[in-house]
Amino acid sequence: MDLQEKEVFYDRVAQALGMTHDFRKPNRRRTRWNNRKLGNGRFPGFGLVRVHGDIISVISRQGSRVFGDPDAAIAWIGGLPKVPLGE
């Protein structure tokens, strides 16, 4: 996935979870000082969704899975029961 596709994917995940997601473009050159902010794919109360090339890993409180298709990942995320934060 390219950068624009990743941004659209993370927005779709946020919609499936009923949350918002602020996409951050990666720094072109990482140094000790410019890489201090957390990356993309963090959804508080749900877990972490990461895109590595064509592979999507979902790590959540309800289980973890790896997908090769973005639509399958979003369908699985959208089908999970909503667990309130703090439980």
Gaussian input, Z-matrix of N, CA and C with variables (Angstrom, degrees):
# hf/3-21g

backbone

0 1
 N
 C     1     B1
 C     2     B2     1     A1
 N     3     B3     2     A2     1     D1
 C     4     B4     3     A3     2     D2
 C     5     B5     4     A4     3     D3
 N     6     B6     5     A5     4     D4
 C     7     B7     6     A6     5     D5
 C     8     B8     7     A7     6     D6
 N     9     B9     8     A8     7     D7
 C    10    B10     9     A9     8     D8
 C    11    B11    10    A10     9     D9
 N    12    B12    11    A11    10    D10
 C    13    B13    12    A12    11    D11
 C    14    B14    13    A13    12    D12
 N    15    B15    14    A14    13    D13
 C    16    B16    15    A15    14    D14
 C    17    B17    16    A16    15    D15
 N    18    B18    17    A17    16    D16
 C    19    B19    18    A18    17    D17
 C    20    B20    19    A19    18    D18
 N    21    B21    20    A20    19    D19
 C    22    B22    21    A21    20    D20
 C    23    B23    22    A22    21    D21
 N    24    B24    23    A23    22    D22
 C    25    B25    24    A24    23    D23
 C    26    B26    25    A25    24    D24
 N    27    B27    26    A26    25    D25
 C    28    B28    27    A27    26    D26
 C    29    B29    28    A28    27    D27
 N    30    B30    29    A29    28    D28
 C    31    B31    30    A30    29    D29
 C    32    B32    31    A31    30    D30
 N    33    B33    32    A32    31    D31
 C    34    B34    33    A33    32    D32
 C    35    B35    34    A34    33    D33
 N    36    B36    35    A35    34    D34
 C    37    B37    36    A36    35    D35
 C    38    B38    37    A37    36    D36
 N    39    B39    38    A38    37    D37
 C    40    B40    39    A39    38    D38
 C    41    B41    40    A40    39    D39
 N    42    B42    41    A41    40    D40
 C    43    B43    42    A42    41    D41
 C    44    B44    43    A43    42    D42
 N    45    B45    44    A44    43    D43
 C    46    B46    45    A45    44    D44
 C    47    B47    46    A46    45    D45
 N    48    B48    47    A47    46    D46
 C    49    B49    48    A48    47    D47
 C    50    B50    49    A49    48    D48
 N    51    B51    50    A50    49    D49
 C    52    B52    51    A51    50    D50
 C    53    B53    52    A52    51    D51
 N    54    B54    53    A53    52    D52
 C    55    B55    54    A54    53    D53
 C    56    B56    55    A55    54    D54
 N    57    B57    56    A56    55    D55
 C    58    B58    57    A57    56    D56
 C    59    B59    58    A58    57    D57
 N    60    B60    59    A59    58    D58
 C    61    B61    60    A60    59    D59
 C    62    B62    61    A61    60    D60
 N    63    B63    62    A62    61    D61
 C    64    B64    63    A63    62    D62
 C    65    B65    64    A64    63    D63
 N    66    B66    65    A65    64    D64
 C    67    B67    66    A66    65    D65
 C    68    B68    67    A67    66    D66
 N    69    B69    68    A68    67    D67
 C    70    B70    69    A69    68    D68
 C    71    B71    70    A70    69    D69
 N    72    B72    71    A71    70    D70
 C    73    B73    72    A72    71    D71
 C    74    B74    73    A73    72    D72
 N    75    B75    74    A74    73    D73
 C    76    B76    75    A75    74    D74
 C    77    B77    76    A76    75    D75
 N    78    B78    77    A77    76    D76
 C    79    B79    78    A78    77    D77
 C    80    B80    79    A79    78    D78
 N    81    B81    80    A80    79    D79
 C    82    B82    81    A81    80    D80
 C    83    B83    82    A82    81    D81
 N    84    B84    83    A83    82    D82
 C    85    B85    84    A84    83    D83
 C    86    B86    85    A85    84    D84
 N    87    B87    86    A86    85    D85
 C    88    B88    87    A87    86    D86
 C    89    B89    88    A88    87    D87
 N    90    B90    89    A89    88    D88
 C    91    B91    90    A90    89    D89
 C    92    B92    91    A91    90    D90
 N    93    B93    92    A92    91    D91
 C    94    B94    93    A93    92    D92
 C    95    B95    94    A94    93    D93
 N    96    B96    95    A95    94    D94
 C    97    B97    96    A96    95    D95
 C    98    B98    97    A97    96    D96
 N    99    B99    98    A98    97    D97
 C   100   B100    99    A99    98    D98
 C   101   B101   100   A100    99    D99
 N   102   B102   101   A101   100   D100
 C   103   B103   102   A102   101   D101
 C   104   B104   103   A103   102   D102
 N   105   B105   104   A104   103   D103
 C   106   B106   105   A105   104   D104
 C   107   B107   106   A106   105   D105
 N   108   B108   107   A107   106   D106
 C   109   B109   108   A108   107   D107
 C   110   B110   109   A109   108   D108
 N   111   B111   110   A110   109   D109
 C   112   B112   111   A111   110   D110
 C   113   B113   112   A112   111   D111
 N   114   B114   113   A113   112   D112
 C   115   B115   114   A114   113   D113
 C   116   B116   115   A115   114   D114
 N   117   B117   116   A116   115   D115
 C   118   B118   117   A117   116   D116
 C   119   B119   118   A118   117   D117
 N   120   B120   119   A119   118   D118
 C   121   B121   120   A120   119   D119
 C   122   B122   121   A121   120   D120
 N   123   B123   122   A122   121   D121
 C   124   B124   123   A123   122   D122
 C   125   B125   124   A124   123   D123
 N   126   B126   125   A125   124   D124
 C   127   B127   126   A126   125   D125
 C   128   B128   127   A127   126   D126
 N   129   B129   128   A128   127   D127
 C   130   B130   129   A129   128   D128
 C   131   B131   130   A130   129   D129
 N   132   B132   131   A131   130   D130
 C   133   B133   132   A132   131   D131
 C   134   B134   133   A133   132   D132
 N   135   B135   134   A134   133   D133
 C   136   B136   135   A135   134   D134
 C   137   B137   136   A136   135   D135
 N   138   B138   137   A137   136   D136
 C   139   B139   138   A138   137   D137
 C   140   B140   139   A139   138   D138
 N   141   B141   140   A140   139   D139
 C   142   B142   141   A141   140   D140
 C   143   B143   142   A142   141   D141
 N   144   B144   143   A143   142   D142
 C   145   B145   144   A144   143   D143
 C   146   B146   145   A145   144   D144
 N   147   B147   146   A146   145   D145
 C   148   B148   147   A147   146   D146
 C   149   B149   148   A148   147   D147
 N   150   B150   149   A149   148   D148
 C   151   B151   150   A150   149   D149
 C   152   B152   151   A151   150   D150
 N   153   B153   152   A152   151   D151
 C   154   B154   153   A153   152   D152
 C   155   B155   154   A154   153   D153
 N   156   B156   155   A155   154   D154
 C   157   B157   156   A156   155   D155
 C   158   B158   157   A157   156   D156
 N   159   B159   158   A158   157   D157
 C   160   B160   159   A159   158   D158
 C   161   B161   160   A160   159   D159
 N   162   B162   161   A161   160   D160
 C   163   B163   162   A162   161   D161
 C   164   B164   163   A163   162   D162
 N   165   B165   164   A164   163   D163
 C   166   B166   165   A165   164   D164
 C   167   B167   166   A166   165   D165
 N   168   B168   167   A167   166   D166
 C   169   B169   168   A168   167   D167
 C   170   B170   169   A169   168   D168
 N   171   B171   170   A170   169   D169
 C   172   B172   171   A171   170   D170
 C   173   B173   172   A172   171   D171
 N   174   B174   173   A173   172   D172
 C   175   B175   174   A174   173   D173
 C   176   B176   175   A175   174   D174
 N   177   B177   176   A176   175   D175
 C   178   B178   177   A177   176   D176
 C   179   B179   178   A178   177   D177
 N   180   B180   179   A179   178   D178
 C   181   B181   180   A180   179   D179
 C   182   B182   181   A181   180   D180
 N   183   B183   182   A182   181   D181
 C   184   B184   183   A183   182   D182
 C   185   B185   184   A184   183   D183
 N   186   B186   185   A185   184   D184
 C   187   B187   186   A186   185   D185
 C   188   B188   187   A187   186   D186
 N   189   B189   188   A188   187   D187
 C   190   B190   189   A189   188   D188
 C   191   B191   190   A190   189   D189
 N   192   B192   191   A191   190   D190
 C   193   B193   192   A192   191   D191
 C   194   B194   193   A193   192   D192
 N   195   B195   194   A194   193   D193
 C   196   B196   195   A195   194   D194
 C   197   B197   196   A196   195   D195
 N   198   B198   197   A197   196   D196
 C   199   B199   198   A198   197   D197
 C   200   B200   199   A199   198   D198
 N   201   B201   200   A200   199   D199
 C   202   B202   201   A201   200   D200
 C   203   B203   202   A202   201   D201
 N   204   B204   203   A203   202   D202
 C   205   B205   204   A204   203   D203
 C   206   B206   205   A205   204   D204
 N   207   B207   206   A206   205   D205
 C   208   B208   207   A207   206   D206
 C   209   B209   208   A208   207   D207
 N   210   B210   209   A209   208   D208
 C   211   B211   210   A210   209   D209
 C   212   B212   211   A211   210   D210
 N   213   B213   212   A212   211   D211
 C   214   B214   213   A213   212   D212
 C   215   B215   214   A214   213   D213
 N   216   B216   215   A215   214   D214
 C   217   B217   216   A216   215   D215
 C   218   B218   217   A217   216   D216
 N   219   B219   218   A218   217   D217
 C   220   B220   219   A219   218   D218
 C   221   B221   220   A220   219   D219
 N   222   B222   221   A221   220   D220
 C   223   B223   222   A222   221   D221
 C   224   B224   223   A223   222   D222
 N   225   B225   224   A224   223   D223
 C   226   B226   225   A225   224   D224
 C   227   B227   226   A226   225   D225
 N   228   B228   227   A227   226   D226
 C   229   B229   228   A228   227   D227
 C   230   B230   229   A229   228   D228
 N   231   B231   230   A230   229   D229
 C   232   B232   231   A231   230   D230
 C   233   B233   232   A232   231   D231
 N   234   B234   233   A233   232   D232
 C   235   B235   234   A234   233   D233
 C   236   B236   235   A235   234   D234
 N   237   B237   236   A236   235   D235
 C   238   B238   237   A237   236   D236
 C   239   B239   238   A238   237   D237
 N   240   B240   239   A239   238   D238
 C   241   B241   240   A240   239   D239
 C   242   B242   241   A241   240   D240
 N   243   B243   242   A242   241   D241
 C   244   B244   243   A243   242   D242
 C   245   B245   244   A244   243   D243
 N   246   B246   245   A245   244   D244
 C   247   B247   246   A246   245   D245
 C   248   B248   247   A247   246   D246
 N   249   B249   248   A248   247   D247
 C   250   B250   249   A249   248   D248
 C   251   B251   250   A250   249   D249
 N   252   B252   251   A251   250   D250
 C   253   B253   252   A252   251   D251
 C   254   B254   253   A253   252   D252
 N   255   B255   254   A254   253   D253
 C   256   B256   255   A255   254   D254
 C   257   B257   256   A256   255   D255
 N   258   B258   257   A257   256   D256
 C   259   B259   258   A258   257   D257
 C   260   B260   259   A259   258   D258

   B1=1.4580
   B2=1.5269
   B3=1.3031
   B4=1.4554
   B5=1.5358
   B6=1.2996
   B7=1.4626
   B8=1.5268
   B9=1.3260
   B10=1.4623
   B11=1.5210
   B12=1.3309
   B13=1.4592
   B14=1.5237
   B15=1.3318
   B16=1.4623
   B17=1.5258
   B18=1.3286
   B19=1.4581
   B20=1.5305
   B21=1.3235
   B22=1.4674
   B23=1.5263
   B24=1.3332
   B25=1.4665
   B26=1.5237
   B27=1.3282
   B28=1.4599
   B29=1.5282
   B30=1.3258
   B31=1.4737
   B32=1.5203
   B33=1.3186
   B34=1.4652
   B35=1.5252
   B36=1.3346
   B37=1.4678
   B38=1.5235
   B39=1.3186
   B40=1.4614
   B41=1.5316
   B42=1.3302
   B43=1.4596
   B44=1.5224
   B45=1.3311
   B46=1.4643
   B47=1.5253
   B48=1.3270
   B49=1.4654
   B50=1.5230
   B51=1.3251
   B52=1.4641
   B53=1.5198
   B54=1.3179
   B55=1.4651
   B56=1.5231
   B57=1.3199
   B58=1.4516
   B59=1.5259
   B60=1.3113
   B61=1.4586
   B62=1.5139
   B63=1.3134
   B64=1.4598
   B65=1.5236
   B66=1.3237
   B67=1.4595
   B68=1.5241
   B69=1.3089
   B70=1.4652
   B71=1.5185
   B72=1.3138
   B73=1.4535
   B74=1.5228
   B75=1.3315
   B76=1.4682
   B77=1.5266
   B78=1.3147
   B79=1.4612
   B80=1.5224
   B81=1.3002
   B82=1.4673
   B83=1.5169
   B84=1.3231
   B85=1.4576
   B86=1.5159
   B87=1.2965
   B88=1.4631
   B89=1.5227
   B90=1.3159
   B91=1.4532
   B92=1.5257
   B93=1.2706
   B94=1.4604
   B95=1.5279
   B96=1.3005
   B97=1.4618
   B98=1.5219
   B99=1.3218
   B100=1.4538
   B101=1.5273
   B102=1.2950
   B103=1.4598
   B104=1.5288
   B105=1.3166
   B106=1.4542
   B107=1.5211
   B108=1.3272
   B109=1.4604
   B110=1.5216
   B111=1.3331
   B112=1.4545
   B113=1.5155
   B114=1.3141
   B115=1.4497
   B116=1.5133
   B117=1.3001
   B118=1.4533
   B119=1.5267
   B120=1.3210
   B121=1.4526
   B122=1.5155
   B123=1.3056
   B124=1.4689
   B125=1.5209
   B126=1.3344
   B127=1.4607
   B128=1.5230
   B129=1.3355
   B130=1.4677
   B131=1.5246
   B132=1.3167
   B133=1.4540
   B134=1.5130
   B135=1.3261
   B136=1.4667
   B137=1.5110
   B138=1.3174
   B139=1.4531
   B140=1.5133
   B141=1.3231
   B142=1.4578
   B143=1.5269
   B144=1.3295
   B145=1.4643
   B146=1.5177
   B147=1.3269
   B148=1.4564
   B149=1.5136
   B150=1.3245
   B151=1.4562
   B152=1.5179
   B153=1.3273
   B154=1.4640
   B155=1.5264
   B156=1.3102
   B157=1.4680
   B158=1.5197
   B159=1.3291
   B160=1.4619
   B161=1.5278
   B162=1.3050
   B163=1.4608
   B164=1.5275
   B165=1.3368
   B166=1.4646
   B167=1.5099
   B168=1.3278
   B169=1.4579
   B170=1.5206
   B171=1.3255
   B172=1.4584
   B173=1.5189
   B174=1.3188
   B175=1.4589
   B176=1.5164
   B177=1.3326
   B178=1.4556
   B179=1.5143
   B180=1.3161
   B181=1.4557
   B182=1.5268
   B183=1.3244
   B184=1.4575
   B185=1.5211
   B186=1.3120
   B187=1.4549
   B188=1.5125
   B189=1.3108
   B190=1.4646
   B191=1.5164
   B192=1.3317
   B193=1.4565
   B194=1.5205
   B195=1.3234
   B196=1.4591
   B197=1.5243
   B198=1.3302
   B199=1.4583
   B200=1.5210
   B201=1.3226
   B202=1.4554
   B203=1.5134
   B204=1.3337
   B205=1.4588
   B206=1.5253
   B207=1.3355
   B208=1.4642
   B209=1.5252
   B210=1.3324
   B211=1.4640
   B212=1.5257
   B213=1.3235
   B214=1.4628
   B215=1.5268
   B216=1.3176
   B217=1.4640
   B218=1.5261
   B219=1.3287
   B220=1.4638
   B221=1.5212
   B222=1.3298
   B223=1.4659
   B224=1.5265
   B225=1.3382
   B226=1.4635
   B227=1.5319
   B228=1.3182
   B229=1.4661
   B230=1.5200
   B231=1.3218
   B232=1.4561
   B233=1.5130
   B234=1.3380
   B235=1.4554
   B236=1.5111
   B237=1.3168
   B238=1.4633
   B239=1.5236
   B240=1.3238
   B241=1.4663
   B242=1.5230
   B243=1.3103
   B244=1.4658
   B245=1.5259
   B246=1.3220
   B247=1.4656
   B248=1.5137
   B249=1.3447
   B250=1.4622
   B251=1.5337
   B252=1.3287
   B253=1.4473
   B254=1.5175
   B255=1.3186
   B256=1.4603
   B257=1.5037
   B258=1.3267
   B259=1.4717
   B260=1.4962
   A1=109.29
   A2=114.48
   A3=117.19
   A4=109.26
   A5=116.66
   A6=122.02
   A7=112.42
   A8=117.89
   A9=120.40
   A10=111.51
   A11=117.33
   A12=120.46
   A13=111.14
   A14=116.76
   A15=119.88
   A16=111.13
   A17=116.44
   A18=119.87
   A19=110.69
   A20=116.93
   A21=121.21
   A22=110.12
   A23=117.33
   A24=120.80
   A25=111.27
   A26=117.45
   A27=120.26
   A28=111.48
   A29=117.97
   A30=120.79
   A31=110.79
   A32=117.31
   A33=120.55
   A34=111.47
   A35=117.18
   A36=120.70
   A37=109.79
   A38=117.05
   A39=120.94
   A40=110.80
   A41=117.28
   A42=120.34
   A43=110.95
   A44=117.50
   A45=121.24
   A46=111.31
   A47=116.51
   A48=121.14
   A49=112.78
   A50=116.95
   A51=120.58
   A52=112.05
   A53=116.43
   A54=122.49
   A55=109.55
   A56=115.55
   A57=121.52
   A58=108.62
   A59=116.05
   A60=121.15
   A61=108.52
   A62=116.91
   A63=122.27
   A64=108.61
   A65=116.11
   A66=120.91
   A67=109.86
   A68=116.27
   A69=121.78
   A70=108.80
   A71=115.43
   A72=119.14
   A73=108.93
   A74=117.59
   A75=119.43
   A76=111.32
   A77=115.49
   A78=120.90
   A79=109.05
   A80=115.10
   A81=118.96
   A82=111.34
   A83=115.43
   A84=119.44
   A85=108.20
   A86=116.48
   A87=120.68
   A88=110.59
   A89=113.59
   A90=120.28
   A91=107.06
   A92=115.17
   A93=120.10
   A94=111.19
   A95=118.57
   A96=121.55
   A97=114.99
   A98=119.00
   A99=118.29
   A100=113.79
   A101=119.13
   A102=121.80
   A103=110.41
   A104=117.69
   A105=121.76
   A106=114.60
   A107=118.34
   A108=121.00
   A109=109.54
   A110=115.78
   A111=120.13
   A112=109.97
   A113=116.83
   A114=121.75
   A115=113.25
   A116=116.05
   A117=123.09
   A118=110.94
   A119=114.50
   A120=120.41
   A121=115.45
   A122=118.88
   A123=121.29
   A124=108.89
   A125=114.62
   A126=121.40
   A127=107.73
   A128=118.25
   A129=121.91
   A130=111.94
   A131=115.64
   A132=121.65
   A133=112.99
   A134=117.26
   A135=120.67
   A136=110.85
   A137=116.48
   A138=120.00
   A139=111.62
   A140=115.03
   A141=121.70
   A142=109.55
   A143=115.65
   A144=122.09
   A145=106.48
   A146=116.49
   A147=120.90
   A148=110.71
   A149=115.47
   A150=122.08
   A151=107.67
   A152=115.65
   A153=122.13
   A154=107.25
   A155=117.20
   A156=120.23
   A157=109.69
   A158=116.84
   A159=121.56
   A160=112.38
   A161=117.52
   A162=122.09
   A163=109.28
   A164=115.44
   A165=121.91
   A166=107.83
   A167=117.01
   A168=120.82
   A169=109.14
   A170=114.85
   A171=122.62
   A172=106.96
   A173=116.17
   A174=122.26
   A175=106.13
   A176=116.02
   A177=119.51
   A178=110.48
   A179=114.59
   A180=120.23
   A181=111.33
   A182=118.14
   A183=122.70
   A184=112.83
   A185=118.18
   A186=121.79
   A187=111.22
   A188=115.44
   A189=121.55
   A190=109.27
   A191=115.58
   A192=121.02
   A193=109.32
   A194=114.75
   A195=122.21
   A196=107.26
   A197=116.04
   A198=121.75
   A199=109.94
   A200=115.39
   A201=121.61
   A202=111.36
   A203=116.45
   A204=121.87
   A205=109.78
   A206=119.16
   A207=120.89
   A208=113.40
   A209=117.00
   A210=119.81
   A211=111.54
   A212=117.16
   A213=120.71
   A214=110.46
   A215=117.29
   A216=120.83
   A217=110.78
   A218=117.09
   A219=120.89
   A220=110.59
   A221=117.64
   A222=120.83
   A223=110.67
   A224=117.41
   A225=120.57
   A226=110.74
   A227=116.63
   A228=120.68
   A229=110.36
   A230=117.80
   A231=121.72
   A232=113.19
   A233=117.82
   A234=121.80
   A235=114.72
   A236=117.58
   A237=120.51
   A238=110.73
   A239=117.07
   A240=118.43
   A241=110.92
   A242=115.67
   A243=120.66
   A244=108.89
   A245=115.39
   A246=121.49
   A247=107.43
   A248=118.05
   A249=119.74
   A250=110.98
   A251=115.32
   A252=121.40
   A253=109.98
   A254=116.97
   A255=121.69
   A256=113.66
   A257=118.60
   A258=119.92
   A259=110.90
   D1=141.35
   D2=174.01
   D3=-89.06
   D4=-179.74
   D5=-173.04
   D6=-62.43
   D7=-41.75
   D8=179.57
   D9=-67.57
   D10=-39.12
   D11=177.87
   D12=-64.63
   D13=-38.17
   D14=177.51
   D15=-63.88
   D16=-41.60
   D17=179.80
   D18=-62.65
   D19=-43.51
   D20=177.93
   D21=-64.42
   D22=-40.98
   D23=179.57
   D24=-61.90
   D25=-47.52
   D26=-179.96
   D27=-64.22
   D28=-33.47
   D29=174.83
   D30=-65.82
   D31=-40.14
   D32=178.12
   D33=-65.92
   D34=-39.03
   D35=176.13
   D36=-62.78
   D37=-44.03
   D38=179.51
   D39=-61.14
   D40=-40.55
   D41=177.34
   D42=-63.59
   D43=-41.94
   D44=179.80
   D45=-63.28
   D46=-30.87
   D47=-179.74
   D48=-91.83
   D49=-9.61
   D50=-176.97
   D51=72.48
   D52=33.91
   D53=-178.79
   D54=-124.93
   D55=179.89
   D56=171.41
   D57=-114.31
   D58=158.34
   D59=179.39
   D60=-141.91
   D61=126.23
   D62=176.74
   D63=-95.11
   D64=106.84
   D65=-178.92
   D66=-74.69
   D67=133.15
   D68=177.39
   D69=-115.60
   D70=125.16
   D71=176.39
   D72=-72.21
   D73=136.67
   D74=-179.59
   D75=-68.28
   D76=152.14
   D77=176.19
   D78=-71.96
   D79=141.98
   D80=179.97
   D81=-66.51
   D82=-39.50
   D83=179.08
   D84=-131.54
   D85=115.41
   D86=-178.44
   D87=-79.58
   D88=136.94
   D89=172.09
   D90=-130.06
   D91=-178.97
   D92=179.53
   D93=-64.41
   D94=-28.18
   D95=-170.59
   D96=-102.77
   D97=-23.38
   D98=-176.02
   D99=-97.29
   D100=4.23
   D101=-177.72
   D102=-115.68
   D103=40.78
   D104=-174.12
   D105=-91.83
   D106=-10.75
   D107=-178.00
   D108=-94.33
   D109=149.34
   D110=177.77
   D111=-65.74
   D112=150.90
   D113=-177.47
   D114=-81.54
   D115=-167.40
   D116=-177.79
   D117=-82.90
   D118=160.63
   D119=173.04
   D120=95.41
   D121=5.57
   D122=179.15
   D123=-93.55
   D124=124.55
   D125=179.60
   D126=-125.59
   D127=101.72
   D128=-176.01
   D129=-57.36
   D130=131.88
   D131=-179.70
   D132=89.43
   D133=-18.30
   D134=178.12
   D135=-107.37
   D136=-60.75
   D137=-178.10
   D138=152.49
   D139=-141.89
   D140=-172.37
   D141=-129.39
   D142=134.67
   D143=175.80
   D144=-124.06
   D145=119.22
   D146=-176.66
   D147=-121.71
   D148=141.75
   D149=176.33
   D150=-112.02
   D151=121.64
   D152=177.59
   D153=-123.33
   D154=92.48
   D155=-176.61
   D156=67.63
   D157=-116.48
   D158=178.15
   D159=-99.25
   D160=0.48
   D161=-178.36
   D162=-100.87
   D163=136.09
   D164=178.85
   D165=-119.73
   D166=122.59
   D167=176.62
   D168=-109.81
   D169=132.35
   D170=-179.65
   D171=-117.42
   D172=120.90
   D173=179.14
   D174=-121.06
   D175=112.04
   D176=-176.33
   D177=-135.57
   D178=174.40
   D179=177.74
   D180=-70.88
   D181=-20.55
   D182=179.80
   D183=-92.86
   D184=-2.10
   D185=179.63
   D186=138.55
   D187=169.77
   D188=-178.62
   D189=-126.03
   D190=141.19
   D191=178.73
   D192=-146.08
   D193=160.48
   D194=176.12
   D195=-122.21
   D196=134.75
   D197=-176.86
   D198=-126.68
   D199=153.67
   D200=173.91
   D201=-107.62
   D202=-5.95
   D203=-177.44
   D204=-126.50
   D205=124.68
   D206=-179.22
   D207=-60.77
   D208=-36.66
   D209=-179.80
   D210=-65.67
   D211=-38.59
   D212=177.81
   D213=-65.91
   D214=-39.34
   D215=178.89
   D216=-63.80
   D217=-44.75
   D218=-179.28
   D219=-67.21
   D220=-38.14
   D221=177.47
   D222=-63.03
   D223=-41.47
   D224=179.37
   D225=-67.65
   D226=-43.12
   D227=179.29
   D228=-63.37
   D229=-43.88
   D230=-179.49
   D231=-66.77
   D232=-24.40
   D233=-179.91
   D234=-86.49
   D235=-6.75
   D236=-179.95
   D237=-75.59
   D238=146.72
   D239=176.49
   D240=-68.25
   D241=144.75
   D242=179.31
   D243=-80.51
   D244=122.70
   D245=179.26
   D246=-107.86
   D247=123.22
   D248=179.58
   D249=-62.46
   D250=146.66
   D251=178.62
   D252=-63.08
   D253=132.08
   D254=178.96
   D255=103.58
   D256=-4.81
   D257=178.53
   D258=-99.97

